[in-house]
């Protein structure tokens, strides 16, 4: 089976999930611009945000093309309602402190790295092209965020306390990233992308050495928070979209 024989609605849903993950997390990182703890991070974090938003743009453009309803990447990014966004709950979590932001970034990047590596050989040429570029960018995200997890986890008493608090706060949102369903099964059968659950060993191999070096214990919650893939989000998502969508909704159709 190929993307040409995969049900169109299923493929659009799959691509939108990816796009929403990257747009929402990119927006979260952009909120640090001008507020990072040091100048180097005031440059690094917006650069990672631009990587994610660039990937989101390519994915939204592809979703619009597949859908064939005349919508553009901007329509999909800015003019949908909250329940129409299909991102995982991890990426919409508020920034919290710097430790929280770096750990969230590490978790998502450690999930996406094996994903993009697999998609680089996808039967879908467009997705494979996006993956070929994204895998290089996500490698930097892992390195950068991982170095901060180690620095904070193995640093002062206060930095360690903050990192341990971030682990506890994000624990309920890890498992949802690896959730399989009918959409992921159809996409995997078509040879487009791997089932999320199959990426867990690679994720653990990436996270394990970083946590060991930081002398931290990796934990997940016994009951995972789920629902993002079905449009069920936390309270923070509404505030995020109010900020993200302000210009498009206030000045509809505006151009540069």
C-alpha positions as CSV (number, residue, x, y, z in Angstrom):
1,X,0.0,0.0,0.0
2,X,1.2,3.6,-0.7
3,X,0.1,7.1,0.1
4,X,-1.8,7.1,-3.2
5,X,-4.0,4.2,-2.0
6,X,-4.3,5.3,1.6
7,X,-7.6,6.9,2.5
8,X,-7.3,10.7,2.0
9,X,-8.9,11.6,5.3
10,X,-6.6,9.3,7.2
11,X,-3.5,10.8,5.5
12,X,-4.7,14.3,6.2
13,X,-5.3,13.5,9.8
14,X,-1.8,11.9,10.1
15,X,-0.1,14.9,8.5
16,X,-2.1,17.4,10.6
17,X,-1.1,15.7,13.8
18,X,2.6,16.1,12.9
19,X,2.1,19.7,11.8
20,X,0.2,20.6,15.0
21,X,2.9,19.0,17.2
22,X,5.5,21.2,15.6
23,X,3.6,24.4,15.4
24,X,2.4,24.3,19.0
25,X,5.9,23.4,20.4
26,X,7.5,26.0,18.1
27,X,5.1,28.6,19.5
28,X,5.9,27.6,23.1
29,X,9.6,28.0,22.5
30,X,9.1,31.3,20.8
31,X,7.5,32.6,24.0
32,X,11.0,32.5,25.5
33,X,12.3,35.1,23.0
34,X,13.7,38.0,25.0
35,X,13.1,36.1,28.3
36,X,15.8,33.4,28.2
37,X,18.2,33.2,31.2
38,X,21.2,34.2,29.0
39,X,22.0,35.7,25.6
40,X,23.1,32.4,24.1
41,X,19.7,30.8,24.9
42,X,17.9,33.9,23.6
43,X,19.4,32.9,20.3
44,X,19.3,29.1,20.6
45,X,15.6,28.8,21.6
46,X,14.1,30.9,18.9
47,X,16.3,29.0,16.4
48,X,14.8,25.7,17.6
49,X,11.4,27.3,17.4
50,X,12.1,28.2,13.8
51,X,13.2,24.7,13.0
52,X,9.9,23.4,14.3
53,X,7.7,26.0,12.6
54,X,9.5,25.4,9.4
55,X,8.7,21.7,9.6
56,X,5.1,22.6,10.5
57,X,4.8,24.9,7.4
58,X,5.9,22.1,5.1
59,X,3.5,19.7,6.7
60,X,0.5,22.1,6.6
61,X,1.2,22.8,3.0
62,X,1.2,19.1,2.2
63,X,-2.0,18.5,4.3
64,X,-3.7,21.3,2.3
65,X,-2.6,19.8,-1.0
66,X,-3.9,16.3,0.0
67,X,-7.2,17.7,1.4
68,X,-7.9,19.5,-1.9
69,X,-10.4,21.9,-0.4
70,X,-8.6,25.2,-1.2
71,X,-7.3,25.8,2.2
72,X,-3.7,27.1,2.7
73,X,-1.1,26.3,5.3
74,X,-2.1,29.6,7.0
75,X,-5.7,28.5,7.1
76,X,-4.8,25.2,8.8
77,X,-2.3,26.8,11.2
78,X,-4.4,29.8,12.3
79,X,-8.1,29.4,11.5
80,X,-9.1,26.1,13.1
81,X,-10.9,25.8,16.5
82,X,-9.2,24.3,19.5
83,X,-10.9,20.9,19.2
84,X,-9.6,20.6,15.6
85,X,-6.0,20.7,16.7
86,X,-4.6,17.2,17.0
87,X,-1.2,17.7,18.8
88,X,-0.1,15.5,21.6
89,X,-0.6,17.1,25.1
90,X,3.2,17.2,25.8
91,X,3.9,20.0,23.3
92,X,1.1,22.3,24.6
93,X,2.3,22.2,28.2
94,X,3.2,25.7,29.6
95,X,6.8,26.6,29.6
96,X,7.2,26.7,33.4
97,X,10.8,27.4,34.3
98,X,13.9,26.8,32.1
99,X,14.3,23.2,33.4
100,X,10.7,22.4,32.5
101,X,11.2,23.8,29.0
102,X,14.4,21.9,28.3
103,X,13.0,18.6,29.5
104,X,9.9,19.0,27.4
105,X,12.1,19.7,24.4
106,X,14.3,16.7,25.1
107,X,11.3,14.4,25.4
108,X,9.7,15.5,22.1
109,X,13.0,15.5,20.2
110,X,13.9,12.0,21.5
111,X,10.6,10.8,20.2
112,X,10.9,12.6,16.8
113,X,14.5,11.6,16.0
114,X,13.8,7.9,15.4
115,X,10.5,8.8,13.8
116,X,12.1,11.1,11.2
117,X,14.9,8.6,10.6
118,X,12.2,6.0,9.7
119,X,10.2,8.5,7.6
120,X,13.3,9.4,5.6
121,X,12.8,6.1,3.8
122,X,9.0,6.5,3.5
123,X,7.1,5.4,0.5
124,X,5.7,9.0,0.4
125,X,8.3,11.2,-1.3
126,X,7.0,14.4,0.2
127,X,7.2,13.1,3.8
128,X,10.6,11.6,3.1
129,X,11.9,14.9,1.9
130,X,10.7,16.7,5.0
131,X,12.2,14.0,7.2
132,X,15.6,14.2,5.5
133,X,15.9,17.8,6.6
134,X,14.2,17.4,10.0
135,X,16.4,14.6,11.2
136,X,19.4,16.9,11.1
137,X,17.6,19.6,13.0
138,X,16.2,17.3,15.7
139,X,19.7,15.9,16.4
140,X,20.7,19.4,17.5
141,X,17.6,19.8,19.7
142,X,18.5,16.5,21.5
143,X,22.1,17.6,22.0
144,X,21.2,21.1,23.2
145,X,18.3,20.1,25.5
146,X,20.2,17.0,26.8
147,X,23.2,19.1,27.8
148,X,20.9,21.4,29.8
149,X,19.2,18.4,31.5
150,X,22.6,17.2,32.6
151,X,23.8,20.6,33.7
152,X,20.7,21.3,35.7
153,X,20.2,17.8,37.1
154,X,23.9,17.5,38.2
155,X,24.2,21.2,39.2
156,X,23.2,23.1,42.3
157,X,20.6,21.9,44.8
158,X,18.1,24.4,43.4
159,X,18.7,23.4,39.7
160,X,18.3,19.7,40.6
161,X,15.1,20.4,42.5
162,X,13.7,22.2,39.5
163,X,14.7,19.4,37.1
164,X,13.1,16.8,39.4
165,X,10.0,18.9,39.6
166,X,9.9,19.0,35.7
167,X,10.2,15.3,35.5
168,X,7.3,14.8,37.9
169,X,5.2,17.5,36.0
170,X,5.7,16.0,32.5
171,X,5.5,12.3,33.6
172,X,1.8,12.0,32.7
173,X,2.3,13.2,29.2
174,X,5.1,10.9,28.0
175,X,3.2,7.8,27.1
176,X,0.6,9.5,24.8
177,X,3.4,10.2,22.3
178,X,3.7,6.4,21.8
179,X,0.0,5.7,21.4
180,X,-1.1,3.7,18.4
181,X,-4.6,3.9,16.8
182,X,-6.4,3.2,13.6
183,X,-4.7,6.2,11.9
184,X,-1.1,5.2,12.8
185,X,-1.9,1.5,11.9
186,X,-3.1,2.5,8.4
187,X,-0.1,4.8,7.8
188,X,2.3,2.1,9.0
189,X,0.7,-0.5,6.7
190,X,1.1,1.9,3.8
191,X,4.8,2.2,4.5
192,X,4.7,5.9,5.3
193,X,5.8,6.0,8.9
194,X,6.3,3.7,11.9
195,X,3.8,2.9,14.6
196,X,4.5,5.3,17.5
197,X,4.8,2.4,20.0
198,X,7.7,0.9,17.9
199,X,9.8,4.1,18.7
200,X,9.8,3.5,22.5
201,X,13.1,1.5,22.6
202,X,14.9,4.1,20.6
203,X,13.5,6.9,22.9
204,X,14.7,5.0,26.0
205,X,18.1,4.5,24.5
206,X,18.4,8.3,23.9
207,X,17.0,9.3,27.3
208,X,18.8,6.7,29.4
209,X,22.4,7.9,29.1
210,X,21.4,11.6,29.6
211,X,19.5,10.8,32.8
212,X,22.3,8.6,34.0
213,X,24.8,11.4,33.5
214,X,22.5,13.8,35.3
215,X,22.0,11.3,38.1
216,X,18.2,11.6,37.5
217,X,15.5,8.9,37.6
218,X,13.3,8.8,34.6
219,X,9.6,8.3,35.5
220,X,6.3,8.2,33.8
221,X,2.9,8.4,35.5
222,X,0.9,5.2,36.2
223,X,-2.1,6.8,34.4
224,X,-1.1,8.7,31.2
225,X,-3.0,11.8,30.1
226,X,-4.4,11.3,26.7
227,X,-6.8,12.9,24.2
228,X,-4.7,15.4,22.3
229,X,-4.8,13.3,19.1
230,X,-8.6,13.5,19.3
231,X,-8.7,17.2,19.9
232,X,-9.2,17.1,23.7
233,X,-6.8,19.6,25.2
234,X,-5.9,21.2,28.5
235,X,-6.9,24.7,29.6
236,X,-3.5,26.1,28.5
237,X,-4.2,25.3,24.9
238,X,-7.0,27.9,24.6
239,X,-4.7,30.7,25.9
240,X,-2.0,29.5,23.5
241,X,-4.3,29.7,20.5
242,X,-5.6,33.1,21.5
243,X,-2.1,34.4,21.2
244,X,-1.1,32.3,18.2
245,X,-4.2,33.2,16.1
246,X,-4.6,36.8,17.2
247,X,-3.3,38.5,14.0
248,X,-5.0,36.3,11.5
249,X,-8.4,36.6,13.3
250,X,-8.1,40.3,13.9
251,X,-7.0,41.2,10.4
252,X,-8.4,38.3,8.2
253,X,-6.7,38.0,4.8
254,X,-3.9,40.5,5.7
255,X,-0.7,40.2,3.7
256,X,2.7,41.7,4.0
